[in-house]
Amino acid sequence: MKASKFSDAQKAFILKQGADGIPVAEICRRAGISQATYFNWKKKYDGLLPTEMKRLKQLEDENSKLRKLVADLSLDKEMLQDVIRRKL
């Protein structure tokens, strides 16, 4: 996935503008983002501070690594069980 060109602080600032009553179309035009991007950010980050946004990203990255590790270990286990079955 492509990394965002916006920092967590910038995303928080853009979302705060929406909360302050500025029309979404105007916010998106100024920031150079689509409305879909704005609403995706709002769904994911609304109400979070930049530090909380950074922590959420760290947790998501850690979760992704752990899921990959579990998948690799499950595959190894399945391969070992297959070898054992063939020997019997």
PDB file with SEQRES, HELIX, SHEET and CRYST1 records, atoms N, CA, C and O in Angstrom:
SEQRES   1 A   88  MET LYS ALA SER LYS PHE SER ASP ALA GLN LYS ALA PHE          
SEQRES   2 A   88  ILE LEU LYS GLN GLY ALA ASP GLY ILE PRO VAL ALA GLU          
SEQRES   3 A   88  ILE CYS ARG ARG ALA GLY ILE SER GLN ALA THR TYR PHE          
SEQRES   4 A   88  ASN TRP LYS LYS LYS TYR ASP GLY LEU LEU PRO THR GLU          
SEQRES   5 A   88  MET LYS ARG LEU LYS GLN LEU GLU ASP GLU ASN SER LYS          
SEQRES   6 A   88  LEU ARG LYS LEU VAL ALA ASP LEU SER LEU ASP LYS GLU          
SEQRES   7 A   88  MET LEU GLN ASP VAL ILE ARG ARG LYS LEU                      
HELIX    1 AA1 ASP A    8  ALA A   19  1                                  12    
HELIX    2 AA2 VAL A   24  ALA A   31  1                                   8    
HELIX    3 AA3 GLN A   35  TYR A   45  1                                  11    
HELIX    4 AA4 PRO A   50  LYS A   87  1                                  38    
CRYST1    1.000    1.000    1.000  90.00  90.00  90.00 P 1           1          
ATOM      1  N   MET A   1       0.845  -1.172   0.000  1.00  0.00           N  
ATOM      2  CA  MET A   1       0.000   0.000   0.000  1.00  0.00           C  
ATOM      3  C   MET A   1       0.894   1.239   0.000  1.00  0.00           C  
ATOM      4  O   MET A   1       1.920   1.271   0.680  1.00  0.00           O  
ATOM      5  N   LYS A   2       0.508   2.239  -0.751  1.00  0.00           N  
ATOM      6  CA  LYS A   2       1.268   3.472  -0.864  1.00  0.00           C  
ATOM      7  C   LYS A   2       1.167   4.276   0.430  1.00  0.00           C  
ATOM      8  O   LYS A   2       0.094   4.404   1.020  1.00  0.00           O  
ATOM      9  N   ALA A   3       2.306   4.811   0.855  1.00  0.00           N  
ATOM     10  CA  ALA A   3       2.330   5.631   2.067  1.00  0.00           C  
ATOM     11  C   ALA A   3       1.662   6.981   1.786  1.00  0.00           C  
ATOM     12  O   ALA A   3       1.779   7.532   0.692  1.00  0.00           O  
ATOM     13  N   SER A   4       0.973   7.487   2.777  1.00  0.00           N  
ATOM     14  CA  SER A   4       0.287   8.765   2.644  1.00  0.00           C  
ATOM     15  C   SER A   4       1.291   9.903   2.638  1.00  0.00           C  
ATOM     16  O   SER A   4       2.297   9.859   3.346  1.00  0.00           O  
ATOM     17  N   LYS A   5       1.015  10.920   1.836  1.00  0.00           N  
ATOM     18  CA  LYS A   5       1.888  12.092   1.834  1.00  0.00           C  
ATOM     19  C   LYS A   5       1.508  13.072   2.942  1.00  0.00           C  
ATOM     20  O   LYS A   5       2.137  14.119   3.097  1.00  0.00           O  
ATOM     21  N   PHE A   6       0.475  12.726   3.708  1.00  0.00           N  
ATOM     22  CA  PHE A   6       0.010  13.571   4.797  1.00  0.00           C  
ATOM     23  C   PHE A   6       0.432  12.972   6.135  1.00  0.00           C  
ATOM     24  O   PHE A   6       0.305  11.767   6.349  1.00  0.00           O  
ATOM     25  N   SER A   7       0.930  13.810   7.026  1.00  0.00           N  
ATOM     26  CA  SER A   7       1.283  13.351   8.366  1.00  0.00           C  
ATOM     27  C   SER A   7       0.010  13.207   9.200  1.00  0.00           C  
ATOM     28  O   SER A   7      -1.066  13.655   8.805  1.00  0.00           O  
ATOM     29  N   ASP A   8       0.160  12.578  10.353  1.00  0.00           N  
ATOM     30  CA  ASP A   8      -0.988  12.431  11.244  1.00  0.00           C  
ATOM     31  C   ASP A   8      -1.522  13.785  11.685  1.00  0.00           C  
ATOM     32  O   ASP A   8      -2.733  13.968  11.806  1.00  0.00           O  
ATOM     33  N   ALA A   9      -0.629  14.729  11.926  1.00  0.00           N  
ATOM     34  CA  ALA A   9      -1.052  16.065  12.343  1.00  0.00           C  
ATOM     35  C   ALA A   9      -1.839  16.756  11.229  1.00  0.00           C  
ATOM     36  O   ALA A   9      -2.822  17.447  11.495  1.00  0.00           O  
ATOM     37  N   GLN A  10      -1.404  16.567   9.981  1.00  0.00           N  
ATOM     38  CA  GLN A  10      -2.116  17.182   8.861  1.00  0.00           C  
ATOM     39  C   GLN A  10      -3.509  16.569   8.704  1.00  0.00           C  
ATOM     40  O   GLN A  10      -4.484  17.277   8.453  1.00  0.00           O  
ATOM     41  N   LYS A  11      -3.591  15.250   8.855  1.00  0.00           N  
ATOM     42  CA  LYS A  11      -4.889  14.585   8.767  1.00  0.00           C  
ATOM     43  C   LYS A  11      -5.818  15.087   9.870  1.00  0.00           C  
ATOM     44  O   LYS A  11      -6.997  15.343   9.627  1.00  0.00           O  
ATOM     45  N   ALA A  12      -5.280  15.224  11.084  1.00  0.00           N  
ATOM     46  CA  ALA A  12      -6.086  15.712  12.201  1.00  0.00           C  
ATOM     47  C   ALA A  12      -6.571  17.146  11.937  1.00  0.00           C  
ATOM     48  O   ALA A  12      -7.713  17.486  12.245  1.00  0.00           O  
ATOM     49  N   PHE A  13      -5.695  17.977  11.367  1.00  0.00           N  
ATOM     50  CA  PHE A  13      -6.069  19.356  11.057  1.00  0.00           C  
ATOM     51  C   PHE A  13      -7.176  19.392  10.009  1.00  0.00           C  
ATOM     52  O   PHE A  13      -8.127  20.163  10.135  1.00  0.00           O  
ATOM     53  N   ILE A  14      -7.056  18.562   8.976  1.00  0.00           N  
ATOM     54  CA  ILE A  14      -8.072  18.510   7.916  1.00  0.00           C  
ATOM     55  C   ILE A  14      -9.412  18.066   8.496  1.00  0.00           C  
ATOM     56  O   ILE A  14     -10.449  18.643   8.167  1.00  0.00           O  
ATOM     57  N   LEU A  15      -9.403  17.050   9.351  1.00  0.00           N  
ATOM     58  CA  LEU A  15     -10.649  16.574   9.956  1.00  0.00           C  
ATOM     59  C   LEU A  15     -11.240  17.612  10.905  1.00  0.00           C  
ATOM     60  O   LEU A  15     -12.460  17.733  11.009  1.00  0.00           O  
ATOM     61  N   LYS A  16     -10.377  18.365  11.601  1.00  0.00           N  
ATOM     62  CA  LYS A  16     -10.863  19.402  12.508  1.00  0.00           C  
ATOM     63  C   LYS A  16     -11.573  20.505  11.741  1.00  0.00           C  
ATOM     64  O   LYS A  16     -12.546  21.076  12.234  1.00  0.00           O  
ATOM     65  N   GLN A  17     -11.101  20.808  10.548  1.00  0.00           N  
ATOM     66  CA  GLN A  17     -11.774  21.816   9.727  1.00  0.00           C  
ATOM     67  C   GLN A  17     -13.206  21.383   9.425  1.00  0.00           C  
ATOM     68  O   GLN A  17     -14.127  22.200   9.443  1.00  0.00           O  
ATOM     69  N   GLY A  18     -13.384  20.101   9.149  1.00  0.00           N  
ATOM     70  CA  GLY A  18     -14.734  19.595   8.895  1.00  0.00           C  
ATOM     71  C   GLY A  18     -15.613  19.710  10.120  1.00  0.00           C  
ATOM     72  O   GLY A  18     -16.799  20.024  10.019  1.00  0.00           O  
ATOM     73  N   ALA A  19     -15.022  19.453  11.288  1.00  0.00           N  
ATOM     74  CA  ALA A  19     -15.777  19.564  12.532  1.00  0.00           C  
ATOM     75  C   ALA A  19     -16.134  21.017  12.837  1.00  0.00           C  
ATOM     76  O   ALA A  19     -17.127  21.292  13.510  1.00  0.00           O  
ATOM     77  N   ASP A  20     -15.317  21.941  12.336  1.00  0.00           N  
ATOM     78  CA  ASP A  20     -15.574  23.367  12.562  1.00  0.00           C  
ATOM     79  C   ASP A  20     -16.640  23.931  11.627  1.00  0.00           C  
ATOM     80  O   ASP A  20     -17.012  25.098  11.746  1.00  0.00           O  
ATOM     81  N   GLY A  21     -17.131  23.116  10.700  1.00  0.00           N  
ATOM     82  CA  GLY A  21     -18.238  23.552   9.850  1.00  0.00           C  
ATOM     83  C   GLY A  21     -17.861  23.969   8.448  1.00  0.00           C  
ATOM     84  O   GLY A  21     -18.725  24.424   7.698  1.00  0.00           O  
ATOM     85  N   ILE A  22     -16.601  23.833   8.064  1.00  0.00           N  
ATOM     86  CA  ILE A  22     -16.206  24.165   6.695  1.00  0.00           C  
ATOM     87  C   ILE A  22     -16.737  23.064   5.772  1.00  0.00           C  
ATOM     88  O   ILE A  22     -16.619  21.885   6.106  1.00  0.00           O  
ATOM     89  N   PRO A  23     -17.309  23.413   4.639  1.00  0.00           N  
ATOM     90  CA  PRO A  23     -17.845  22.390   3.724  1.00  0.00           C  
ATOM     91  C   PRO A  23     -16.762  21.414   3.266  1.00  0.00           C  
ATOM     92  O   PRO A  23     -15.621  21.801   3.014  1.00  0.00           O  
ATOM     93  N   VAL A  24     -17.142  20.152   3.165  1.00  0.00           N  
ATOM     94  CA  VAL A  24     -16.198  19.095   2.817  1.00  0.00           C  
ATOM     95  C   VAL A  24     -15.562  19.354   1.458  1.00  0.00           C  
ATOM     96  O   VAL A  24     -14.363  19.133   1.284  1.00  0.00           O  
ATOM     97  N   ALA A  25     -16.346  19.816   0.499  1.00  0.00           N  
ATOM     98  CA  ALA A  25     -15.820  20.086  -0.842  1.00  0.00           C  
ATOM     99  C   ALA A  25     -14.694  21.118  -0.783  1.00  0.00           C  
ATOM    100  O   ALA A  25     -13.688  20.982  -1.478  1.00  0.00           O  
ATOM    101  N   GLU A  26     -14.862  22.141   0.041  1.00  0.00           N  
ATOM    102  CA  GLU A  26     -13.847  23.185   0.187  1.00  0.00           C  
ATOM    103  C   GLU A  26     -12.591  22.630   0.848  1.00  0.00           C  
ATOM    104  O   GLU A  26     -11.480  22.936   0.416  1.00  0.00           O  
ATOM    105  N   ILE A  27     -12.754  21.829   1.877  1.00  0.00           N  
ATOM    106  CA  ILE A  27     -11.612  21.219   2.579  1.00  0.00           C  
ATOM    107  C   ILE A  27     -10.816  20.350   1.615  1.00  0.00           C  
ATOM    108  O   ILE A  27      -9.588  20.420   1.567  1.00  0.00           O  
ATOM    109  N   CYS A  28     -11.523  19.538   0.856  1.00  0.00           N  
ATOM    110  CA  CYS A  28     -10.863  18.619  -0.080  1.00  0.00           C  
ATOM    111  C   CYS A  28     -10.132  19.381  -1.178  1.00  0.00           C  
ATOM    112  O   CYS A  28      -9.031  19.001  -1.576  1.00  0.00           O  
ATOM    113  N   ARG A  29     -10.738  20.444  -1.662  1.00  0.00           N  
ATOM    114  CA  ARG A  29     -10.095  21.247  -2.698  1.00  0.00           C  
ATOM    115  C   ARG A  29      -8.802  21.864  -2.182  1.00  0.00           C  
ATOM    116  O   ARG A  29      -7.778  21.829  -2.864  1.00  0.00           O  
ATOM    117  N   ARG A  30      -8.846  22.431  -0.972  1.00  0.00           N  
ATOM    118  CA  ARG A  30      -7.654  23.041  -0.383  1.00  0.00           C  
ATOM    119  C   ARG A  30      -6.549  22.019  -0.128  1.00  0.00           C  
ATOM    120  O   ARG A  30      -5.375  22.290  -0.382  1.00  0.00           O  
ATOM    121  N   ALA A  31      -6.924  20.863   0.367  1.00  0.00           N  
ATOM    122  CA  ALA A  31      -5.939  19.843   0.735  1.00  0.00           C  
ATOM    123  C   ALA A  31      -5.463  19.026  -0.459  1.00  0.00           C  
ATOM    124  O   ALA A  31      -4.419  18.378  -0.395  1.00  0.00           O  
ATOM    125  N   GLY A  32      -6.228  19.055  -1.551  1.00  0.00           N  
ATOM    126  CA  GLY A  32      -5.862  18.283  -2.727  1.00  0.00           C  
ATOM    127  C   GLY A  32      -6.157  16.796  -2.569  1.00  0.00           C  
ATOM    128  O   GLY A  32      -5.410  15.949  -3.057  1.00  0.00           O  
ATOM    129  N   ILE A  33      -7.255  16.491  -1.881  1.00  0.00           N  
ATOM    130  CA  ILE A  33      -7.668  15.100  -1.685  1.00  0.00           C  
ATOM    131  C   ILE A  33      -9.084  14.925  -2.215  1.00  0.00           C  
ATOM    132  O   ILE A  33      -9.806  15.899  -2.430  1.00  0.00           O  
ATOM    133  N   SER A  34      -9.469  13.681  -2.420  1.00  0.00           N  
ATOM    134  CA  SER A  34     -10.840  13.419  -2.854  1.00  0.00           C  
ATOM    135  C   SER A  34     -11.757  13.380  -1.636  1.00  0.00           C  
ATOM    136  O   SER A  34     -11.305  13.240  -0.500  1.00  0.00           O  
ATOM    137  N   GLN A  35     -13.032  13.505  -1.896  1.00  0.00           N  
ATOM    138  CA  GLN A  35     -13.994  13.415  -0.797  1.00  0.00           C  
ATOM    139  C   GLN A  35     -14.010  12.016  -0.215  1.00  0.00           C  
ATOM    140  O   GLN A  35     -14.247  11.845   0.981  1.00  0.00           O  
ATOM    141  N   ALA A  36     -13.760  11.008  -1.046  1.00  0.00           N  
ATOM    142  CA  ALA A  36     -13.700   9.633  -0.545  1.00  0.00           C  
ATOM    143  C   ALA A  36     -12.565   9.489   0.464  1.00  0.00           C  
ATOM    144  O   ALA A  36     -12.724   8.833   1.493  1.00  0.00           O  
ATOM    145  N   THR A  37     -11.424  10.099   0.169  1.00  0.00           N  
ATOM    146  CA  THR A  37     -10.300  10.055   1.099  1.00  0.00           C  
ATOM    147  C   THR A  37     -10.666  10.740   2.409  1.00  0.00           C  
ATOM    148  O   THR A  37     -10.374  10.224   3.489  1.00  0.00           O  
ATOM    149  N   TYR A  38     -11.300  11.892   2.313  1.00  0.00           N  
ATOM    150  CA  TYR A  38     -11.716  12.617   3.520  1.00  0.00           C  
ATOM    151  C   TYR A  38     -12.617  11.745   4.388  1.00  0.00           C  
ATOM    152  O   TYR A  38     -12.407  11.630   5.595  1.00  0.00           O  
ATOM    153  N   PHE A  39     -13.623  11.131   3.762  1.00  0.00           N  
ATOM    154  CA  PHE A  39     -14.568  10.342   4.549  1.00  0.00           C  
ATOM    155  C   PHE A  39     -13.939   9.048   5.067  1.00  0.00           C  
ATOM    156  O   PHE A  39     -14.332   8.563   6.128  1.00  0.00           O  
ATOM    157  N   ASN A  40     -12.968   8.475   4.340  1.00  0.00           N  
ATOM    158  CA  ASN A  40     -12.235   7.319   4.863  1.00  0.00           C  
ATOM    159  C   ASN A  40     -11.427   7.713   6.099  1.00  0.00           C  
ATOM    160  O   ASN A  40     -11.417   6.996   7.099  1.00  0.00           O  
ATOM    161  N   TRP A  41     -10.745   8.866   6.018  1.00  0.00           N  
ATOM    162  CA  TRP A  41      -9.998   9.353   7.177  1.00  0.00           C  
ATOM    163  C   TRP A  41     -10.943   9.623   8.346  1.00  0.00           C  
ATOM    164  O   TRP A  41     -10.635   9.300   9.493  1.00  0.00           O  
ATOM    165  N   LYS A  42     -12.082  10.212   8.046  1.00  0.00           N  
ATOM    166  CA  LYS A  42     -13.040  10.544   9.104  1.00  0.00           C  
ATOM    167  C   LYS A  42     -13.527   9.269   9.789  1.00  0.00           C  
ATOM    168  O   LYS A  42     -13.625   9.217  11.015  1.00  0.00           O  
ATOM    169  N   LYS A  43     -13.827   8.250   9.001  1.00  0.00           N  
ATOM    170  CA  LYS A  43     -14.298   6.989   9.568  1.00  0.00           C  
ATOM    171  C   LYS A  43     -13.220   6.350  10.451  1.00  0.00           C  
ATOM    172  O   LYS A  43     -13.522   5.749  11.481  1.00  0.00           O  
ATOM    173  N   LYS A  44     -11.968   6.491  10.032  1.00  0.00           N  
ATOM    174  CA  LYS A  44     -10.882   5.821  10.739  1.00  0.00           C  
ATOM    175  C   LYS A  44     -10.317   6.644  11.899  1.00  0.00           C  
ATOM    176  O   LYS A  44     -10.008   6.092  12.955  1.00  0.00           O  
ATOM    177  N   TYR A  45     -10.181   7.960  11.709  1.00  0.00           N  
ATOM    178  CA  TYR A  45      -9.441   8.781  12.664  1.00  0.00           C  
ATOM    179  C   TYR A  45     -10.268   9.827  13.403  1.00  0.00           C  
ATOM    180  O   TYR A  45      -9.714  10.538  14.242  1.00  0.00           O  
ATOM    181  N   ASP A  46     -11.551   9.955  13.136  1.00  0.00           N  
ATOM    182  CA  ASP A  46     -12.334  11.027  13.738  1.00  0.00           C  
ATOM    183  C   ASP A  46     -12.282  10.960  15.258  1.00  0.00           C  
ATOM    184  O   ASP A  46     -12.575   9.923  15.853  1.00  0.00           O  
ATOM    185  N   GLY A  47     -11.912  12.057  15.872  1.00  0.00           N  
ATOM    186  CA  GLY A  47     -11.854  12.147  17.325  1.00  0.00           C  
ATOM    187  C   GLY A  47     -10.517  11.756  17.926  1.00  0.00           C  
ATOM    188  O   GLY A  47     -10.349  11.832  19.143  1.00  0.00           O  
ATOM    189  N   LEU A  48      -9.555  11.337  17.100  1.00  0.00           N  
ATOM    190  CA  LEU A  48      -8.251  10.945  17.624  1.00  0.00           C  
ATOM    191  C   LEU A  48      -7.270  12.103  17.524  1.00  0.00           C  
ATOM    192  O   LEU A  48      -7.334  12.908  16.596  1.00  0.00           O  
ATOM    193  N   LEU A  49      -6.376  12.176  18.477  1.00  0.00           N  
ATOM    194  CA  LEU A  49      -5.280  13.139  18.431  1.00  0.00           C  
ATOM    195  C   LEU A  49      -4.168  12.568  17.558  1.00  0.00           C  
ATOM    196  O   LEU A  49      -4.127  11.358  17.332  1.00  0.00           O  
ATOM    197  N   PRO A  50      -3.263  13.418  17.063  1.00  0.00           N  
ATOM    198  CA  PRO A  50      -2.172  12.901  16.219  1.00  0.00           C  
ATOM    199  C   PRO A  50      -1.351  11.799  16.897  1.00  0.00           C  
ATOM    200  O   PRO A  50      -0.932  10.851  16.233  1.00  0.00           O  
ATOM    201  N   THR A  51      -1.117  11.910  18.210  1.00  0.00           N  
ATOM    202  CA  THR A  51      -0.355  10.865  18.898  1.00  0.00           C  
ATOM    203  C   THR A  51      -1.127   9.552  18.932  1.00  0.00           C  
ATOM    204  O   THR A  51      -0.541   8.475  18.815  1.00  0.00           O  
ATOM    205  N   GLU A  52      -2.443   9.646  19.092  1.00  0.00           N  
ATOM    206  CA  GLU A  52      -3.276   8.445  19.086  1.00  0.00           C  
ATOM    207  C   GLU A  52      -3.328   7.837  17.686  1.00  0.00           C  
ATOM    208  O   GLU A  52      -3.382   6.616  17.535  1.00  0.00           O  
ATOM    209  N   MET A  53      -3.312   8.687  16.668  1.00  0.00           N  
ATOM    210  CA  MET A  53      -3.307   8.207  15.296  1.00  0.00           C  
ATOM    211  C   MET A  53      -2.012   7.437  15.013  1.00  0.00           C  
ATOM    212  O   MET A  53      -2.031   6.393  14.361  1.00  0.00           O  
ATOM    213  N   LYS A  54      -0.897   7.963  15.508  1.00  0.00           N  
ATOM    214  CA  LYS A  54       0.383   7.295  15.319  1.00  0.00           C  
ATOM    215  C   LYS A  54       0.395   5.946  16.029  1.00  0.00           C  
ATOM    216  O   LYS A  54       0.885   4.960  15.478  1.00  0.00           O  
ATOM    217  N   ARG A  55      -0.135   5.893  17.232  1.00  0.00           N  
ATOM    218  CA  ARG A  55      -0.196   4.642  17.993  1.00  0.00           C  
ATOM    219  C   ARG A  55      -1.093   3.620  17.285  1.00  0.00           C  
ATOM    220  O   ARG A  55      -0.772   2.432  17.249  1.00  0.00           O  
ATOM    221  N   LEU A  56      -2.209   4.077  16.727  1.00  0.00           N  
ATOM    222  CA  LEU A  56      -3.097   3.194  15.983  1.00  0.00           C  
ATOM    223  C   LEU A  56      -2.366   2.594  14.790  1.00  0.00           C  
ATOM    224  O   LEU A  56      -2.497   1.400  14.520  1.00  0.00           O  
ATOM    225  N   LYS A  57      -1.600   3.408  14.077  1.00  0.00           N  
ATOM    226  CA  LYS A  57      -0.833   2.925  12.928  1.00  0.00           C  
ATOM    227  C   LYS A  57       0.200   1.898  13.371  1.00  0.00           C  
ATOM    228  O   LYS A  57       0.388   0.886  12.696  1.00  0.00           O  
ATOM    229  N   GLN A  58       0.876   2.140  14.500  1.00  0.00           N  
ATOM    230  CA  GLN A  58       1.861   1.181  15.018  1.00  0.00           C  
ATOM    231  C   GLN A  58       1.190  -0.142  15.362  1.00  0.00           C  
ATOM    232  O   GLN A  58       1.723  -1.208  15.053  1.00  0.00           O  
ATOM    233  N   LEU A  59       0.035  -0.079  15.993  1.00  0.00           N  
ATOM    234  CA  LEU A  59      -0.679  -1.300  16.351  1.00  0.00           C  
ATOM    235  C   LEU A  59      -1.142  -2.064  15.113  1.00  0.00           C  
ATOM    236  O   LEU A  59      -1.092  -3.294  15.085  1.00  0.00           O  
ATOM    237  N   GLU A  60      -1.591  -1.339  14.090  1.00  0.00           N  
ATOM    238  CA  GLU A  60      -2.010  -1.992  12.853  1.00  0.00           C  
ATOM    239  C   GLU A  60      -0.826  -2.686  12.179  1.00  0.00           C  
ATOM    240  O   GLU A  60      -0.961  -3.798  11.668  1.00  0.00           O  
ATOM    241  N   ASP A  61       0.338  -2.025  12.178  1.00  0.00           N  
ATOM    242  CA  ASP A  61       1.539  -2.629  11.590  1.00  0.00           C  
ATOM    243  C   ASP A  61       1.961  -3.876  12.363  1.00  0.00           C  
ATOM    244  O   ASP A  61       2.297  -4.899  11.767  1.00  0.00           O  
ATOM    245  N   GLU A  62       1.941  -3.785  13.694  1.00  0.00           N  
ATOM    246  CA  GLU A  62       2.298  -4.926  14.524  1.00  0.00           C  
ATOM    247  C   GLU A  62       1.319  -6.083  14.302  1.00  0.00           C  
ATOM    248  O   GLU A  62       1.730  -7.240  14.217  1.00  0.00           O  
ATOM    249  N   ASN A  63       0.043  -5.770  14.210  1.00  0.00           N  
ATOM    250  CA  ASN A  63      -0.979  -6.787  13.974  1.00  0.00           C  
ATOM    251  C   ASN A  63      -0.734  -7.482  12.629  1.00  0.00           C  
ATOM    252  O   ASN A  63      -0.864  -8.702  12.524  1.00  0.00           O  
ATOM    253  N   SER A  64      -0.384  -6.712  11.619  1.00  0.00           N  
ATOM    254  CA  SER A  64      -0.111  -7.268  10.299  1.00  0.00           C  
ATOM    255  C   SER A  64       1.078  -8.230  10.347  1.00  0.00           C  
ATOM    256  O   SER A  64       1.036  -9.309   9.756  1.00  0.00           O  
ATOM    257  N   LYS A  65       2.127  -7.834  11.051  1.00  0.00           N  
ATOM    258  CA  LYS A  65       3.308  -8.704  11.173  1.00  0.00           C  
ATOM    259  C   LYS A  65       2.973  -9.985  11.920  1.00  0.00           C  
ATOM    260  O   LYS A  65       3.419 -11.067  11.538  1.00  0.00           O  
ATOM    261  N   LEU A  66       2.187  -9.862  12.984  1.00  0.00           N  
ATOM    262  CA  LEU A  66       1.816 -11.041  13.758  1.00  0.00           C  
ATOM    263  C   LEU A  66       0.924 -11.982  12.946  1.00  0.00           C  
ATOM    264  O   LEU A  66       1.066 -13.201  13.041  1.00  0.00           O  
ATOM    265  N   ARG A  67       0.019 -11.435  12.160  1.00  0.00           N  
ATOM    266  CA  ARG A  67      -0.835 -12.275  11.309  1.00  0.00           C  
ATOM    267  C   ARG A  67       0.007 -13.045  10.290  1.00  0.00           C  
ATOM    268  O   ARG A  67      -0.240 -14.223  10.030  1.00  0.00           O  
ATOM    269  N   LYS A  68       1.004 -12.365   9.719  1.00  0.00           N  
ATOM    270  CA  LYS A  68       1.876 -13.035   8.761  1.00  0.00           C  
ATOM    271  C   LYS A  68       2.670 -14.136   9.447  1.00  0.00           C  
ATOM    272  O   LYS A  68       2.837 -15.220   8.888  1.00  0.00           O  
ATOM    273  N   LEU A  69       3.159 -13.869  10.644  1.00  0.00           N  
ATOM    274  CA  LEU A  69       3.909 -14.864  11.395  1.00  0.00           C  
ATOM    275  C   LEU A  69       3.048 -16.084  11.695  1.00  0.00           C  
ATOM    276  O   LEU A  69       3.507 -17.215  11.538  1.00  0.00           O  
ATOM    277  N   VAL A  70       1.826 -15.874  12.120  1.00  0.00           N  
ATOM    278  CA  VAL A  70       0.907 -16.984  12.404  1.00  0.00           C  
ATOM    279  C   VAL A  70       0.634 -17.781  11.127  1.00  0.00           C  
ATOM    280  O   VAL A  70       0.588 -19.011  11.163  1.00  0.00           O  
ATOM    281  N   ALA A  71       0.455 -17.094  10.012  1.00  0.00           N  
ATOM    282  CA  ALA A  71       0.211 -17.795   8.750  1.00  0.00           C  
ATOM    283  C   ALA A  71       1.419 -18.654   8.365  1.00  0.00           C  
ATOM    284  O   ALA A  71       1.256 -19.795   7.933  1.00  0.00           O  
ATOM    285  N   ASP A  72       2.617 -18.113   8.520  1.00  0.00           N  
ATOM    286  CA  ASP A  72       3.829 -18.874   8.214  1.00  0.00           C  
ATOM    287  C   ASP A  72       3.965 -20.086   9.123  1.00  0.00           C  
ATOM    288  O   ASP A  72       4.290 -21.178   8.658  1.00  0.00           O  
ATOM    289  N   LEU A  73       3.718 -19.903  10.412  1.00  0.00           N  
ATOM    290  CA  LEU A  73       3.827 -21.014  11.353  1.00  0.00           C  
ATOM    291  C   LEU A  73       2.758 -22.073  11.097  1.00  0.00           C  
ATOM    292  O   LEU A  73       3.019 -23.267  11.244  1.00  0.00           O  
ATOM    293  N   SER A  74       1.573 -21.648  10.720  1.00  0.00           N  
ATOM    294  CA  SER A  74       0.512 -22.607  10.394  1.00  0.00           C  
ATOM    295  C   SER A  74       0.888 -23.431   9.172  1.00  0.00           C  
ATOM    296  O   SER A  74       0.636 -24.635   9.124  1.00  0.00           O  
ATOM    297  N   LEU A  75       1.493 -22.776   8.184  1.00  0.00           N  
ATOM    298  CA  LEU A  75       1.936 -23.488   6.993  1.00  0.00           C  
ATOM    299  C   LEU A  75       3.034 -24.488   7.339  1.00  0.00           C  
ATOM    300  O   LEU A  75       3.014 -25.620   6.855  1.00  0.00           O  
ATOM    301  N   ASP A  76       3.995 -24.083   8.174  1.00  0.00           N  
ATOM    302  CA  ASP A  76       5.056 -24.995   8.615  1.00  0.00           C  
ATOM    303  C   ASP A  76       4.466 -26.196   9.342  1.00  0.00           C  
ATOM    304  O   ASP A  76       4.880 -27.331   9.107  1.00  0.00           O  
ATOM    305  N   LYS A  77       3.516 -25.954  10.212  1.00  0.00           N  
ATOM    306  CA  LYS A  77       2.875 -27.036  10.962  1.00  0.00           C  
ATOM    307  C   LYS A  77       2.183 -28.008  10.021  1.00  0.00           C  
ATOM    308  O   LYS A  77       2.293 -29.224  10.177  1.00  0.00           O  
ATOM    309  N   GLU A  78       1.473 -27.468   9.049  1.00  0.00           N  
ATOM    310  CA  GLU A  78       0.761 -28.312   8.087  1.00  0.00           C  
ATOM    311  C   GLU A  78       1.737 -29.158   7.277  1.00  0.00           C  
ATOM    312  O   GLU A  78       1.475 -30.331   7.012  1.00  0.00           O  
ATOM    313  N   MET A  79       2.854 -28.566   6.887  1.00  0.00           N  
ATOM    314  CA  MET A  79       3.859 -29.313   6.132  1.00  0.00           C  
ATOM    315  C   MET A  79       4.459 -30.433   6.983  1.00  0.00           C  
ATOM    316  O   MET A  79       4.652 -31.543   6.487  1.00  0.00           O  
ATOM    317  N   LEU A  80       4.751 -30.163   8.237  1.00  0.00           N  
ATOM    318  CA  LEU A  80       5.303 -31.183   9.124  1.00  0.00           C  
ATOM    319  C   LEU A  80       4.310 -32.313   9.362  1.00  0.00           C  
ATOM    320  O   LEU A  80       4.690 -33.484   9.390  1.00  0.00           O  
ATOM    321  N   GLN A  81       3.046 -31.964   9.533  1.00  0.00           N  
ATOM    322  CA  GLN A  81       2.032 -32.997   9.723  1.00  0.00           C  
ATOM    323  C   GLN A  81       1.884 -33.863   8.467  1.00  0.00           C  
ATOM    324  O   GLN A  81       1.638 -35.065   8.565  1.00  0.00           O  
ATOM    325  N   ASP A  82       2.033 -33.254   7.301  1.00  0.00           N  
ATOM    326  CA  ASP A  82       1.954 -33.998   6.050  1.00  0.00           C  
ATOM    327  C   ASP A  82       3.112 -34.986   5.949  1.00  0.00           C  
ATOM    328  O   ASP A  82       2.924 -36.121   5.510  1.00  0.00           O  
ATOM    329  N   VAL A  83       4.305 -34.561   6.354  1.00  0.00           N  
ATOM    330  CA  VAL A  83       5.471 -35.455   6.341  1.00  0.00           C  
ATOM    331  C   VAL A  83       5.260 -36.618   7.286  1.00  0.00           C  
ATOM    332  O   VAL A  83       5.569 -37.760   6.945  1.00  0.00           O  
ATOM    333  N   ILE A  84       4.742 -36.345   8.459  1.00  0.00           N  
ATOM    334  CA  ILE A  84       4.487 -37.406   9.450  1.00  0.00           C  
ATOM    335  C   ILE A  84       3.454 -38.391   8.915  1.00  0.00           C  
ATOM    336  O   ILE A  84       3.619 -39.599   9.084  1.00  0.00           O  
ATOM    337  N   ARG A  85       2.404 -37.911   8.279  1.00  0.00           N  
ATOM    338  CA  ARG A  85       1.359 -38.789   7.728  1.00  0.00           C  
ATOM    339  C   ARG A  85       1.931 -39.709   6.646  1.00  0.00           C  
ATOM    340  O   ARG A  85       1.539 -40.873   6.554  1.00  0.00           O  
ATOM    341  N   ARG A  86       2.841 -39.202   5.840  1.00  0.00           N  
ATOM    342  CA  ARG A  86       3.419 -39.987   4.765  1.00  0.00           C  
ATOM    343  C   ARG A  86       4.327 -41.100   5.292  1.00  0.00           C  
ATOM    344  O   ARG A  86       4.441 -42.163   4.682  1.00  0.00           O  
ATOM    345  N   LYS A  87       4.964 -40.840   6.423  1.00  0.00           N  
ATOM    346  CA  LYS A  87       5.862 -41.838   7.020  1.00  0.00           C  
ATOM    347  C   LYS A  87       5.069 -42.975   7.642  1.00  0.00           C  
ATOM    348  O   LYS A  87       5.573 -44.094   7.739  1.00  0.00           O  
ATOM    349  N   LEU A  88       3.860 -42.715   8.059  1.00  0.00           N  
ATOM    350  CA  LEU A  88       3.048 -43.755   8.694  1.00  0.00           C  
ATOM    351  C   LEU A  88       2.436 -44.580   7.654  1.00  0.00           C  
ATOM    352  O   LEU A  88       1.706 -45.521   7.963  1.00  0.00           O  
TER     353      LEU A  88                                                      
END                                                                             
